[in-house]
Every structure is written in structure tokens, then in C-alpha cells.
Amino acid sequence: MKRFAVFGHPVAHSLSPRIHAAFARQAGVAMDYVAIDTKDFPAALQAFLASGGDGANVTLPYKAQAMAACAVLSPRARRAGAVNTLIRNNDQWHGDNTDGAGLVRDLTGRHRLDLRRRRSLLLGAGGGARGVAPDLLDAGVGDLYVVNRTPERADALADALGEPGRVHPRYFDDLPALGEFDLVLNATSAAREGRFPSLPMSLVGPRTSVVDLSYGEAAIPFLAWGRAAGARDAIDGLGMLVEQAAESFQRWHGVRPDTDAVYAQLREHDARLVSAD
């Protein structure tokens, strides 16, 4: 039986073990998948490898450290500057990033959003934001504004994306003057840390879709703000989680699972996820 895990801190809330167990049943794959909460990612990854680990997902706050652990990076991981999927190959860690593909697949497929030419605001410039920004650009969004509490990180992400006429770094103090957006995405961990910022409602109009990359209780403050501001759509990150997990599963096993069935099961059986939608 092959061994897989998700690393993070905190990670006890993660639905990834349930998702991958469902995928494995679909595909007839024998695998073990556990959540590993650690404050020392390199040591935990080494211990996992020594115990026979074959691959892993990586969540907050270790996506940059996961990239440093890899001998080989996929083009999308290199472009994102962050890794959320580790594959053991030829005694080396190979790194990929499936977050952006998962988000775009969820928004355009499950929620039927046309992302083309949408004036977009991305809150955050950490590993989550880095993972999704390139795919949003590839999906055809219009101007992309990147806002972060630390100005240097917003600037660094904008520079890494390499489209200065289309990607605009800004700071939280700038938000009241930025006007209305068609798409507002929260890629910060502020709600998990109990410090969700006050956002101006002027960012939202009747056509705006607000999207939180988190799910469950962590997504509630941002989605509640979006609804109060009059957003047309308020979407949490559960669908993205399921879709990026399917991308990882395919990398590990060569089989793409049925994501709609797993997504529906999670919504049906967990009241917290239903209330966040």
C-alpha cells in the first residue's frame, strides 16, 4: 500500500484525507493518506520519507518550503513559486502546483463563471495566491490587482507574474480608491488567525463574484462580507480543494477521479460546508 499525506499547521481540519479516500475507492487504488500537523516541515517530510512516503500535498504555511525540498519542478510550480504537490520519483521529490488548475476548473465548470476580461482583485500574496494567479491570467481575466499587507510581497508576486501592464500591485490602504471589481478572491489566512480585515463594500457590484480559497468556518467572514455588499456569487474553496486534489491524484496514480460525486457528498454530509456555500 502506497503512503501519502497532507502537511500543514494547523491541518486537523483538512478534508484532504476524506477526499483522497473517496478517490481511491473509485479508482480501486490501495493507498493510505493521513494529515500531518507539524511546526518543522523539513524534519516531518524527512520522517515521512523514511517511513515509506510516496507523495504528499502541502498546505499553509509550507508551500515555499516544499518548493525548496524539490529536485525537479513542473513548469506551473516554477511559475507559481510554490509547491502543493510532492511526487517521489527516482529517489527525488518532484514538485507541482495544482491549486490554480483546481480553482479555474471549479469556477468555470461547476459554477459556470466566464473569467474572461474580468477586472479582478486578489487579496494576499503568499503561497495560495501564488498558486492561483498564473492560472487566472491564463484563463483570461482582465486587469489583476494584487493586494497584500506587506507591500514587498505584493510587488514580488506582481514581478514574478511578468505582466506589468496587466498585473498591478497595491496595498490595503489603497482599497477604498480601487473601485468595483468583477471578481474578488481572498487568498489570505486572516480569518483562520482571527484578524479578518475590514474591506470597503465599494469593491463589490451587482455582477461581482467573491471567492474564498478557504472553506468551512474559515471562509464565512469573507463570504458574509461579500453577500452584505451585494455580490452576485459567494463561493467558498471546497470545489477548488476537490479539483486540486484530483489533479494531485492523477499525478500520483495516472487516473482522474469523478470530482462531482465527492463534492456533492461533502456538501451533503457536513452542515458547516453547506452553510458556507
Secondary structure, DSSP 8 states (H G I E B T S, - for coil): -EEEEEEESS-TT--HHHHHHHHHHHHT--EEEEEEE-S-HHHHHHHHHHTTEEEEEE-TT-HHHHHHT-SEE-HHHHHHT---EEEEETTEEEEE--HHHHHHHIIIIIS----TT--EEEE--SHHHHHHHHHHHHTT-S-EEEEESSHHHHHHHHHHHT-TTTEEEEEGGGGGGS--EEEEEE---TTTTT------GGGEEEEEEEEESS-GGGGHHHHHHHHHTT-SEEE-SHHHHHHHHHHHHHHHHS----HHHHHHHHHHH-HHHHHH-
